[in-house]
Amino acid sequence: MILQTAGMVAALASALAWALGALLFRKVGERASPPAMNLAKSLLGLIFLGIAALGSGGGWPEPQGLLRLVASGIQIGRAHV
């Protein structure tokens, strides 16, 4: 029962985070260019990836995997410009 409640709370928190993120990106999009927004989003994601990796005890990704991750972000960012 506790896990079910925790799952519902996590789902609601996730939906709230998406909604707030969409509102934030709309406001930021009025002042910043899409490439600047993509760069900021990628850097923020990299910071949170590091926090999650270190917090889970898994350590930082291998350099080759990290390079692939960065390259995929650059490629996706270029597709939207």
Secondary structure in CASP SS format (residue, H / E / C, confidence):
PFRMAT SS
TARGET T0000
AUTHOR 0000-0000-0000
METHOD secondary structure of the structure
MODEL  1
M C 1.00
I H 1.00
L H 1.00
Q H 1.00
T H 1.00
A H 1.00
G H 1.00
M H 1.00
V H 1.00
A H 1.00
A H 1.00
L H 1.00
A H 1.00
S H 1.00
A H 1.00
L H 1.00
A H 1.00
W H 1.00
A H 1.00
L H 1.00
G H 1.00
A H 1.00
L H 1.00
L H 1.00
F H 1.00
R H 1.00
K H 1.00
V H 1.00
G H 1.00
E C 1.00
R C 1.00
A C 1.00
S C 1.00
P H 1.00
P H 1.00
A H 1.00
M H 1.00
N H 1.00
L H 1.00
A H 1.00
K H 1.00
S H 1.00
L H 1.00
L H 1.00
G H 1.00
L H 1.00
I H 1.00
F H 1.00
L H 1.00
G H 1.00
I H 1.00
A H 1.00
A H 1.00
L H 1.00
G H 1.00
S H 1.00
G C 1.00
G C 1.00
G C 1.00
W C 1.00
P C 1.00
E C 1.00
P H 1.00
Q H 1.00
G H 1.00
L H 1.00
L H 1.00
R H 1.00
L H 1.00
V H 1.00
A H 1.00
S H 1.00
G H 1.00
I H 1.00
Q H 1.00
I H 1.00
G H 1.00
R H 1.00
A H 1.00
H C 1.00
V C 1.00
END
